[in-house]
Structure formats: structure tokens, C-alpha cells
Amino acid sequence: MTAADLESTGTKVRQPIMQARNLVKTFGKVVGLDGVSLDLYPGEVLAIIGDNGAGKSTLIKCLTGAEIPDSGELTVSGQSVHFKRPQDARAHGIETVYQNLAVSPALDVASNLFLGREERLPGPLGTIFRMLDTKGMRRKAKEELTRLGISTLQDVTVPVENLSGGQRQAVAVARAAAFGSKVVVLDEPTAALGVRESNQVLQLVRDLRDRGLPVILISHNMPHVFDVADRIHIQRLGKCAATITPESHTMTDAVAIMTGAATA
């Protein structure tokens, strides 16, 4: 049954926030992506898993403007887009938290939340003397952290270098959530964290989903993936080997598909 047929019967059709169709990316003779397609829907966590060299990083970079695909189509909210740099993706509401976090340790929490988006004081102080609205940014940062339910970062004036790994990750995720109006991409957000801090980050992911913000989660940690993901996109040898759900397949099934020992 087509989407038109469903609409004629009164059935609501979910429309993807982001769609990738037949993305191809090569690096000389090395094929990074070989015709990969992907759909991301509102209010869902889409995990992307795969062995090393499967094309996960290349796929994410093409979705977020860090790489330009050789061919294929990318749409956001039904609009065809051609990202040439990460700023283009950010302009379309796509925020990415990379594995290295890209936070500035010497700056405080509020300054990191507004990093690259600093707000200036109104009037001549801001326009002529270019003075930052530090008080306003700190107030907004605290409001955003409260809205996200992040209770581990009460003092937004603390330098990030004084925070734990989980708290630093929370700062990076909060920054993405604050400005990512359509999609948040998280690259291995729990890779260097302990059990307690990992659970806090996973709860953040759930909270983003519950707010209706779709999340793309790249992770090697299968228990974490099966804990929070609604659907799981499996990359293998530059292709999408399968898209499964935690209800339809087990972790053992996912690993078998990743390694080529089984098919979906």
C-alpha cells in the first residue's frame, strides 16, 4: 500500500525528518560508502553499528557536512540539501557531538554551551565594543540544563576542565540539544565513561527522544544500543546490511549480521 493509499484511508503516515538515498563516497580506490540509504523519523533513536571500516564514520560525516558524498541524495524535512561543510548542516538544525567532544576545558559550562554562538550585550556595548553578554548566556545555559533535566551541572560557572568525563559529555550533549532543532548526532557518547556516567548519558538520549528530537547514535556498545535504540542500522563493507529493531533481533543476531555470519 502506498503513502497515498494510506492517506486516502485516513491513516497517518510518518514522514522522515532526514532521508539519505544511495550515498556513495570513495577515497581513491577505497569505497567508504556503497549506495547507502537511511531514514530518520521524529522522536526516535536510530543506532548505527558496524565493525571497524564498515563505513559508520563516513556515513555520519556525509550526513553532517564533514564529507561531501560523490553521489546520492540527502533531504531534511522533505527539502533536498547539499552540505559542503558542518556549518551547512548546523544551519539546517543538525548538531553533532563527536567522540573527542570538542569542548574547551578552560572555559566554563555556559561558555561551552554558547561556543561559536556567543551572544553580545545589546546596544553600543555589544555592537561597538563587542562585549559578551556573559550574565545572559549563563542564565540561558542554566535554563537549558534544567529543561533537559541535567542535574549534575548546577553551577554553569565551573570550568569544564574541573568536570568528570560524564559531566563533560553532558555539556556537549546539552549544547547539541540546545541548538539542534531537528537532529542530534552522537558519536560514541559512552566510549570513555564508567557505568554510572554512561547511564546518565543514556538517560539524556531518552530525554531527547521523549521531547520529539530524533537522535542518531553511533556506538560499539551493544547493551547500550539495545537499551535505547528504536531501530538499528547495521553497516557492513560500506553498505547497509540490514535495519533491525531490538524487538525483532537479539544482540547475537546483530553481531552475526555485522560480521557477515548471517543476514537479516
C-alpha positions in Angstrom: 0.0 0.0 0.0 1.4 3.4 -1.0 1.5 6.5 1.2 -1.3 8.0 -1.0 -3.4 4.9 -0.3 -2.8 5.2 3.4 -3.7 8.9 3.4 -7.0 8.1 1.5 -8.0 5.7 4.2 -7.3 8.2 6.9 -4.1 6.5 8.2 -1.4 9.0 9.3 1.9 8.4 7.5 5.1 9.2 9.4 7.4 11.4 7.4 11.1 11.2 7.9 13.0 14.2 9.3 16.1 13.1 7.4 16.5 10.8 4.4 19.6 9.6 2.6 19.3 7.8 -0.7 22.1 5.8 -2.4 25.0 7.7 -0.8 28.4 6.9 -2.4 31.7 8.0 -1.1 35.1 6.8 -2.3 38.6 7.7 -1.2 40.8 6.8 -4.3 40.2 3.1 -4.7 38.8 2.7 -1.3 35.0 2.6 -1.1 33.7 4.3 2.0 30.0 4.1 1.2 28.5 2.0 -1.5 24.9 3.1 -2.1 23.7 3.6 1.5 20.2 4.7 2.3 18.8 5.7 5.6 15.6 7.1 7.2 15.3 9.0 10.4 11.9 9.7 11.9 10.8 12.2 14.6 11.1 11.1 18.2 13.3 8.1 17.6 16.8 6.9 18.4 18.4 5.4 15.3 21.6 3.5 16.2 24.3 2.9 13.6 26.6 0.0 14.3 29.2 -1.9 12.3 32.7 -3.2 12.5 35.8 -1.0 12.0 35.9 0.0 8.4 32.2 -0.6 7.8 31.5 3.0 6.8 29.9 4.3 10.0 32.1 7.4 10.3 31.9 8.1 6.6 28.1 7.9 6.7 27.9 10.3 9.7 30.3 12.7 8.1 28.2 12.8 4.9 25.1 13.3 6.9 26.6 16.2 8.9 28.6 18.1 6.2 32.1 16.9 7.3 32.4 14.9 4.0 30.7 15.5 0.6 29.3 12.3 -1.0 30.3 11.6 -4.5 26.7 10.8 -5.4 23.3 10.3 -3.8 20.6 12.5 -2.3 20.1 13.9 1.2 16.9 15.5 2.3 15.9 17.2 5.6 12.2 17.8 6.3 11.5 16.9 2.7 13.9 19.5 1.3 16.9 18.4 -0.8 20.1 19.6 0.8 23.8 19.7 -0.3 26.1 20.1 2.7 29.6 21.3 1.9 30.7 21.9 5.5 29.4 21.2 9.0 28.1 24.8 9.3 25.6 24.0 6.5 24.3 21.1 8.5 24.1 23.2 11.6 22.1 25.8 9.7 19.5 23.1 9.0 19.2 22.1 12.6 21.6 19.2 12.7 24.1 19.1 15.6 26.8 16.6 16.1 28.7 15.5 19.2 31.9 13.9 18.1 33.9 11.4 20.1 36.5 13.9 21.1 33.7 16.2 22.4 35.2 19.4 21.0 34.7 21.2 24.3 37.1 23.9 25.6 38.4 22.8 29.0 39.5 26.3 30.1 36.0 27.8 29.5 33.1 27.4 31.9 30.0 25.4 31.2 27.9 28.3 29.9 30.7 29.5 27.6 31.0 26.0 26.2 27.3 25.8 25.6 27.5 29.0 23.5 30.8 28.2 21.9 30.7 29.7 18.4 27.4 31.2 19.1 28.3 33.8 21.7 25.7 36.5 22.4 26.7 40.1 22.8 25.3 42.9 25.0 22.6 45.0 23.5 23.3 48.5 22.3 26.7 50.1 21.8 28.5 47.9 24.3 27.8 44.9 22.1 27.8 46.4 18.6 30.8 48.8 19.1 32.8 47.4 22.0 31.7 43.8 21.2 31.3 42.9 24.8 29.7 39.5 25.5 26.5 39.1 27.5 28.1 36.7 30.0 25.3 37.1 32.5 22.6 36.4 29.9 24.4 33.4 28.5 24.8 31.9 32.0 21.1 32.4 32.7 20.1 30.7 29.4 22.6 27.9 30.0 21.1 27.1 33.4 17.6 27.2 31.9 18.6 24.8 29.2 20.3 22.4 31.6 17.2 22.5 33.8 14.9 21.9 30.7 17.0 18.8 29.8 16.9 17.5 33.3 20.7 17.6 33.7 21.1 17.8 37.5 24.8 17.1 37.6 25.7 20.6 36.2 24.1 23.0 38.6 27.0 25.6 38.5 27.4 26.9 35.0 30.4 29.0 36.0 32.6 25.9 36.7 35.5 25.4 34.1 34.9 22.3 32.1 38.4 21.0 33.0 37.1 20.5 36.5 34.3 18.2 35.4 34.2 14.4 35.2 34.0 12.6 31.9 30.3 12.1 32.2 29.7 15.8 33.0 31.8 16.9 30.0 29.7 14.6 27.8 26.6 16.1 29.3 27.8 19.6 28.4 28.5 18.5 24.8 25.1 16.8 24.5 23.3 19.8 26.1 24.9 22.1 23.5 23.8 19.9 20.7 20.3 19.7 22.1 20.0 23.4 22.7 20.7 24.3 19.1 19.8 21.1 17.2 16.3 21.9 16.2 15.9 18.8 14.0 18.6 16.1 14.6 21.2 15.3 17.2 24.1 13.0 16.2 26.1 11.4 19.0 29.3 9.6 18.1 30.3 7.0 20.7 29.0 9.1 23.6 29.7 6.5 26.3 33.0 5.1 25.0 35.3 6.5 27.8 32.7 6.6 30.6 32.1 4.4 33.6 28.8 2.6 34.3 27.1 5.4 36.3 28.1 8.2 33.9 27.2 6.1 30.9 23.7 5.6 32.4 23.4 9.4 32.8 24.2 9.9 29.1 21.8 7.2 28.0 19.1 8.9 30.1 19.9 12.1 28.2 19.4 10.3 24.9 16.0 9.0 26.1 15.0 12.5 27.3 15.9 14.0 23.9 13.7 11.3 22.2 10.9 12.0 24.6 11.0 15.6 23.6 10.5 14.5 20.0 14.1 15.2 18.9 15.4 12.4 16.8 18.9 11.1 17.7 21.4 9.2 15.6 23.6 7.2 17.9 26.9 5.6 16.8 28.2 3.0 19.3 30.1 -0.2 19.7 28.4 -0.9 22.9 25.6 -3.4 22.1 23.9 -3.3 25.5 23.6 0.5 25.3 22.4 0.3 21.7 19.7 -2.3 22.5 18.8 -0.3 25.6 17.9 3.0 23.9 17.6 2.4 20.2 14.2 2.2 18.4 15.9 1.0 15.2 19.4 -0.2 14.4 21.1 0.5 11.1 23.9 -2.1 10.5 26.8 -1.2 8.3 29.0 -3.8 6.6 31.7 -3.3 4.0 30.4 0.2 3.1 26.8 -1.0 2.6 23.7 -1.1 4.8 23.5 -4.9 5.7 20.1 -4.5 7.5 17.9 -2.3 9.6 16.6 -4.1 12.6 14.8 -3.4 15.9 15.6 -4.6 19.4 12.2 -6.4 19.3 12.9 -8.3 16.1 16.5 -9.3 16.7 18.9 -10.1 19.5 22.4 -8.7 20.2 23.7 -12.0 18.9 21.7 -11.6 15.7 23.1 -8.0 15.2 26.7 -9.2 15.7 26.2 -12.0 13.2 24.8 -9.6 10.6 27.7 -7.2 11.3 30.3 -9.9 10.7 28.5 -11.5 7.7 27.7 -14.7 9.5 24.0 -14.1 9.0 21.6 -12.0 7.0 18.5 -10.2 8.3 
